[in-house]
């Protein structure tokens, strides 16, 4: 597939949030791809268009989603859960809300390593919960979980840690050793749980995706894992994700939500997800190669932008830009994302949306046709006088 074919006009005509919110700018603030849809998913959409109607999911269709999810994880990650451990949900953030409510004491704090996905930085305060932000440690240019900060959060009474792996927006793919060390910390607190958002599992650009629940029995006992094809195959609007429950006790604790969530999961989304997991491997392989090229182009550009730094992207299609030095020297004004939009015509995610103290940071989405990425880079180059 020629991923370069999509133009700015095509994208703006789509009417999606990413391209409608700032129609005069290049939209690089919503974590979705602009690279088309895989043929197996197109076939699902065409078949439904020609069907008598789009009805409720059958028991056979529910089992097919469970089996496709479990098989994909076994084939593509370091984890092989059983199909009966998989439960359909509409989306990850709404599931996280229910999991926090049902598995923790009402009002207890929630730990969130930062920089973090904006859905979670918004969710926790909206629930009336204290959000204990734990800034990740920068070690040799690489973000690492601050285990002592996480421990301190649990000591303050937190009962839930929200983990995003691969990390959005830090671009980390956590190693087994890092996750084992995390499990040792969490295990010291009998009421502690982890909600692991593995929605970017299809986008491991280097190494292997190790789901947190897979590292040992300790981690499995306190973890609820969320996965989806929505990012990997660009179908977030079809509203289908999956919870994987590695502790059987969680199934009882999360009822009746699981039954309700399954009933409102999109029939079309579930069918598209099955097609993605079962038949979308070739398309994903092509996408990964393309995204590695976009990643490399972006990282080369950052090297020439004065006072700007970004960590190497191991996974996801997301870049995390640090403008601190540029702001301190007066090259850009704070907040940095606003400066980029005003001076470059490129809409990024403001760093403060990803946690406190990140006003001179911005998140950028790289899953766009390369000519568009090149245009965005050229506009930023020009603003820097390059």
C-alpha positions as CSV (number, residue, x, y, z in Angstrom):
1,X,0.0,0.0,0.0
2,X,1.2,3.5,-0.8
3,X,0.8,5.3,2.5
4,X,2.0,8.6,0.9
5,X,-1.2,8.9,-1.2
6,X,-3.3,10.6,1.5
7,X,-3.3,14.4,1.2
8,X,-4.1,17.2,3.6
9,X,-7.3,17.9,1.6
10,X,-8.4,14.2,2.0
11,X,-7.7,14.3,5.7
12,X,-9.5,17.6,6.3
13,X,-12.5,16.3,4.3
14,X,-12.8,13.4,6.7
15,X,-14.3,15.7,9.3
16,X,-12.6,14.0,12.2
17,X,-11.5,15.8,15.4
18,X,-7.9,15.7,14.4
19,X,-8.5,17.6,11.2
20,X,-11.6,19.7,12.1
21,X,-10.4,21.2,15.3
22,X,-7.7,23.4,13.7
23,X,-8.5,23.3,10.0
24,X,-5.8,25.7,9.0
25,X,-3.1,23.7,10.8
26,X,-1.4,20.3,10.3
27,X,-3.2,18.2,13.0
28,X,-0.6,16.2,15.0
29,X,-2.3,16.1,18.4
30,X,-4.8,13.1,18.3
31,X,-3.3,9.6,18.6
32,X,-4.7,8.1,15.5
33,X,-3.2,7.2,12.1
34,X,-3.8,8.9,8.8
35,X,-2.6,6.0,6.7
36,X,-5.8,4.3,5.5
37,X,-7.6,1.1,6.6
38,X,-6.4,-2.5,6.1
39,X,-8.1,-4.4,3.4
40,X,-9.5,-7.1,5.7
41,X,-11.2,-4.4,7.7
42,X,-12.6,-2.8,4.6
43,X,-14.1,-6.1,3.6
44,X,-15.9,-6.3,7.0
45,X,-17.3,-2.8,6.4
46,X,-18.4,-3.6,2.9
47,X,-20.0,-6.9,4.0
48,X,-22.0,-5.1,6.7
49,X,-23.1,-2.5,4.2
50,X,-24.6,-5.2,2.0
51,X,-26.1,-7.1,5.0
52,X,-29.8,-7.1,6.1
53,X,-28.8,-5.0,9.1
54,X,-26.3,-4.6,11.8
55,X,-27.7,-6.4,14.8
56,X,-26.5,-7.5,18.2
57,X,-23.5,-9.8,18.6
58,X,-24.1,-13.5,18.7
59,X,-22.5,-15.9,21.2
60,X,-20.4,-17.2,18.3
61,X,-19.2,-13.7,17.5
62,X,-18.4,-13.1,21.2
63,X,-16.3,-16.2,21.3
64,X,-14.6,-15.3,18.0
65,X,-13.4,-12.0,19.5
66,X,-12.1,-13.7,22.6
67,X,-10.2,-16.2,20.6
68,X,-8.8,-13.7,18.1
69,X,-7.5,-11.5,21.0
70,X,-5.9,-14.3,22.9
71,X,-4.3,-15.7,19.7
72,X,-2.9,-12.3,18.6
73,X,-1.4,-11.7,22.1
74,X,0.2,-15.2,22.1
75,X,1.6,-14.7,18.6
76,X,2.8,-11.1,19.0
77,X,3.7,-10.5,22.6
78,X,5.3,-12.4,25.5
79,X,1.9,-13.4,26.9
80,X,-0.5,-16.2,26.0
81,X,-3.7,-15.6,28.0
82,X,-6.6,-18.0,27.6
83,X,-9.6,-16.9,25.5
84,X,-12.0,-17.1,28.4
85,X,-9.9,-14.4,30.2
86,X,-10.8,-11.9,27.5
87,X,-13.9,-9.6,27.9
88,X,-15.2,-7.1,25.3
89,X,-15.5,-3.4,26.3
90,X,-16.3,-0.3,24.3
91,X,-13.0,1.6,25.1
92,X,-10.1,1.6,27.5
93,X,-10.7,4.8,29.4
94,X,-14.3,4.0,30.4
95,X,-13.1,0.5,31.5
96,X,-10.4,2.1,33.6
97,X,-13.0,4.1,35.4
98,X,-15.0,1.1,36.3
99,X,-11.9,-0.9,37.3
100,X,-10.8,1.9,39.6
101,X,-14.3,2.1,41.2
102,X,-14.7,-1.6,41.7
103,X,-11.3,-2.7,42.8
104,X,-10.3,0.2,45.1
105,X,-11.7,1.8,48.2
106,X,-13.9,4.8,47.3
107,X,-11.9,8.0,47.4
108,X,-8.5,6.4,47.5
109,X,-5.8,8.1,45.4
110,X,-4.6,6.8,42.0
111,X,-0.9,6.8,41.0
112,X,-0.1,8.0,37.5
113,X,3.5,8.0,36.1
114,X,4.1,11.0,34.0
115,X,4.3,12.2,31.3
116,X,1.0,10.4,30.8
117,X,-1.8,9.8,28.3
118,X,-4.2,12.7,28.6
119,X,-7.2,10.4,28.9
120,X,-5.9,9.3,32.3
121,X,-4.8,12.8,33.5
122,X,-8.3,13.9,32.9
123,X,-10.1,10.8,34.2
124,X,-8.8,10.6,37.7
125,X,-9.7,14.2,38.8
126,X,-13.1,13.8,37.0
127,X,-13.7,10.8,39.3
128,X,-13.1,12.9,42.4
129,X,-9.9,11.0,43.2
130,X,-6.6,12.4,44.1
131,X,-4.1,11.9,41.3
132,X,-0.6,11.2,42.6
133,X,1.6,12.1,39.7
134,X,5.0,10.3,39.7
135,X,7.3,11.9,37.1
136,X,9.4,9.3,35.3
137,X,13.2,9.5,35.8
138,X,15.3,10.4,32.9
139,X,18.3,8.1,32.8
140,X,20.8,8.3,30.0
141,X,18.1,9.9,27.8
142,X,15.5,7.3,28.5
143,X,12.4,7.6,30.7
144,X,12.2,5.0,33.5
145,X,9.6,4.4,36.1
146,X,10.3,6.0,39.4
147,X,9.8,3.0,41.6
148,X,10.4,4.9,44.9
149,X,7.9,7.5,43.9
150,X,5.4,4.8,43.1
151,X,6.1,3.1,46.4
152,X,5.5,6.5,48.2
153,X,2.2,6.8,46.4
154,X,1.0,3.4,47.7
155,X,2.3,4.4,51.2
156,X,0.0,7.5,50.9
157,X,-3.0,5.2,50.5
158,X,-3.2,4.7,46.7
159,X,-4.7,1.4,45.6
160,X,-4.4,1.7,41.9
161,X,-1.5,2.4,39.5
162,X,-2.3,3.3,35.9
163,X,0.5,1.9,33.7
164,X,0.7,2.6,30.0
165,X,2.9,0.1,28.1
166,X,4.2,0.9,25.5
167,X,4.3,4.4,27.1
168,X,2.4,7.3,25.7
169,X,3.9,9.8,25.2
170,X,7.4,8.8,26.4
171,X,7.8,6.1,23.7
172,X,9.2,3.5,26.1
173,X,8.8,-0.2,25.7
174,X,9.4,-1.4,29.2
175,X,11.7,-4.4,29.7
176,X,10.9,-7.6,31.6
177,X,13.4,-6.6,34.3
178,X,11.7,-3.2,34.8
179,X,8.3,-4.7,35.1
180,X,9.5,-7.4,37.5
181,X,11.0,-4.6,39.7
182,X,7.6,-2.8,39.5
183,X,5.8,-6.0,40.6
184,X,8.1,-6.3,43.6
185,X,7.0,-2.8,44.7
186,X,3.3,-3.3,44.1
187,X,3.3,-6.7,45.9
188,X,4.3,-5.0,49.1
189,X,0.8,-3.5,49.4
190,X,-2.0,-6.0,49.8
191,X,-4.7,-3.7,48.4
192,X,-2.7,-2.5,45.4
193,X,-3.8,-3.0,41.8
194,X,-2.4,-2.1,38.4
195,X,-4.5,-1.2,35.4
196,X,-2.2,-1.8,32.4
197,X,-3.1,0.0,29.2
198,X,-1.4,-2.0,26.4
199,X,-3.4,-0.4,23.6
200,X,-0.1,0.5,21.7
201,X,1.1,-3.1,21.9
202,X,0.9,-3.4,18.0
203,X,3.5,-0.6,17.7
204,X,6.7,-2.0,19.2
205,X,9.4,-0.6,16.9
206,X,12.3,-2.2,18.8
207,X,12.4,-5.3,21.0
208,X,9.4,-7.2,22.3
209,X,6.3,-6.2,24.0
210,X,6.1,-7.7,27.5
211,X,2.7,-7.2,29.1
212,X,3.0,-6.4,32.7
213,X,0.6,-9.2,33.8
214,X,2.9,-11.8,32.0
215,X,6.1,-11.3,34.0
216,X,5.1,-13.5,37.0
217,X,2.2,-14.8,39.0
218,X,2.5,-11.8,41.4
219,X,1.9,-9.3,38.6
220,X,-0.9,-11.4,37.2
221,X,-2.7,-11.5,40.5
222,X,-3.0,-7.7,40.9
223,X,-3.4,-6.6,37.2
224,X,-6.2,-5.8,34.8
225,X,-4.9,-5.4,31.2
226,X,-6.6,-3.5,28.4
227,X,-5.8,-4.1,24.8
228,X,-7.5,-3.1,21.5
229,X,-7.0,-3.1,17.7
230,X,-8.1,0.6,17.6
231,X,-4.7,2.1,17.5
232,X,-2.9,-0.7,15.6
233,X,-5.4,-0.7,12.7
234,X,-6.7,2.8,13.0
235,X,-10.3,2.0,14.0
236,X,-10.9,3.9,17.3
237,X,-14.2,5.2,16.1
238,X,-15.6,1.6,15.9
239,X,-15.6,1.4,19.8
240,X,-14.3,-2.1,20.6
241,X,-11.5,-2.9,23.1
242,X,-10.8,-5.9,25.4
243,X,-10.0,-6.5,29.1
244,X,-7.8,-9.4,29.9
245,X,-8.3,-10.6,33.5
246,X,-5.3,-12.6,34.7
247,X,-6.8,-13.0,38.2
248,X,-10.1,-14.9,38.2
249,X,-11.3,-13.1,41.3
250,X,-11.4,-9.9,39.3
251,X,-14.2,-11.3,37.1
252,X,-16.5,-11.6,40.1
253,X,-15.5,-8.1,41.4
254,X,-16.2,-6.5,38.0
255,X,-19.6,-7.9,37.5
256,X,-22.2,-6.7,36.4
257,X,-20.0,-4.3,34.4
258,X,-18.5,-7.0,32.2
259,X,-21.9,-8.1,30.9
260,X,-23.1,-4.6,30.4
261,X,-19.9,-3.6,28.6
262,X,-20.1,-6.6,26.3
263,X,-23.7,-5.7,25.4
264,X,-22.7,-2.1,24.3
265,X,-19.5,-3.1,22.5
266,X,-20.0,-2.3,18.8
267,X,-21.0,-5.2,16.6
268,X,-19.1,-3.6,13.7
269,X,-16.1,-2.8,15.9
270,X,-15.9,-6.4,17.2
271,X,-16.0,-7.8,13.7
272,X,-13.4,-5.3,12.5
273,X,-11.2,-6.2,15.5
274,X,-11.4,-9.9,14.7
275,X,-10.4,-9.2,11.1
276,X,-7.5,-7.0,12.3
277,X,-6.1,-9.7,14.7
278,X,-6.7,-12.6,12.4
279,X,-5.9,-11.2,9.0
280,X,-4.2,-7.8,9.5
281,X,-0.6,-9.0,10.0
282,X,0.8,-8.0,6.6
283,X,-0.7,-4.5,6.8
284,X,0.7,-4.1,10.3
285,X,4.1,-5.2,9.2
286,X,4.0,-2.6,6.4
287,X,2.8,0.1,8.8
288,X,5.6,-0.7,11.2
289,X,8.3,-0.3,8.6
290,X,6.7,3.0,7.5
291,X,6.5,4.3,11.0
292,X,10.1,3.5,11.7
293,X,11.0,5.7,8.7
294,X,8.8,8.5,10.0
295,X,10.4,8.1,13.5
296,X,13.9,8.3,12.0
297,X,13.0,11.4,10.0
298,X,11.5,13.1,13.0
299,X,14.4,12.3,15.3
300,X,16.9,13.6,12.7
301,X,14.9,16.9,12.5
302,X,14.9,17.3,16.3
303,X,18.7,17.2,16.3
304,X,18.8,20.4,14.3
305,X,16.1,22.3,16.2
306,X,17.9,24.7,18.7
307,X,17.2,23.9,22.3
308,X,14.9,21.0,21.6
309,X,15.3,17.4,22.6
310,X,13.2,14.2,22.3
311,X,13.7,10.7,23.7
312,X,14.2,7.9,21.2
313,X,10.9,6.2,20.3
314,X,11.0,2.5,21.1
315,X,7.3,2.0,20.6
316,X,4.1,3.9,19.6
317,X,4.0,6.5,16.9
318,X,4.2,9.3,19.3
319,X,7.1,11.8,19.9
320,X,7.7,13.8,23.1
321,X,9.3,17.1,22.5
322,X,11.3,18.9,25.3
323,X,11.5,22.7,24.6
324,X,12.9,23.6,28.0
325,X,16.3,24.8,26.8
326,X,14.7,26.7,23.9
327,X,12.3,28.4,26.3
328,X,15.0,29.2,28.8
329,X,17.0,30.9,26.1
330,X,14.1,32.8,24.7
331,X,14.0,30.9,21.3
332,X,10.4,29.9,22.0
333,X,7.8,31.2,24.5
334,X,5.9,29.1,27.0
335,X,3.8,27.1,26.6
336,X,5.8,25.5,23.8
337,X,2.9,23.8,22.0
338,X,1.1,27.1,21.5
339,X,4.3,28.7,20.2
340,X,4.6,25.8,17.6
341,X,1.0,26.2,16.5
342,X,1.2,30.0,16.3
343,X,4.5,30.1,14.5
344,X,4.6,26.8,12.5
345,X,0.9,26.0,11.8
346,X,1.3,22.6,13.4
347,X,-1.1,21.6,16.2
348,X,0.5,19.5,18.9
349,X,-0.7,18.3,22.3
350,X,0.3,20.7,25.1
351,X,2.7,19.1,27.5
352,X,0.6,20.2,30.6
353,X,-2.1,17.9,29.4
354,X,0.3,15.0,30.1
355,X,1.2,16.1,33.7
356,X,2.3,18.9,35.9
357,X,5.6,20.6,35.1
358,X,5.5,19.9,31.3
359,X,4.5,23.3,30.0
360,X,7.6,23.4,27.9
361,X,6.9,20.0,26.3
362,X,4.6,18.9,23.5
363,X,3.3,15.6,22.2
364,X,3.4,15.0,18.4
365,X,1.8,12.2,16.4
366,X,3.9,10.8,13.6
367,X,1.5,8.3,12.0
368,X,0.8,10.5,9.0
369,X,1.8,10.3,5.4
370,X,5.5,11.2,5.0
371,X,4.9,14.2,2.7
372,X,2.7,15.7,5.4
373,X,5.3,14.9,8.1
374,X,8.0,16.5,5.9
375,X,5.8,19.6,5.5
376,X,5.3,19.9,9.2
377,X,9.0,19.5,9.8
378,X,9.8,22.1,7.1
379,X,7.4,24.6,8.8
380,X,9.1,24.1,12.1
381,X,12.5,24.4,10.5
382,X,11.4,27.7,9.0
383,X,10.2,29.1,12.4
384,X,13.6,28.2,13.8
385,X,15.3,30.0,10.9
386,X,16.8,26.9,9.5
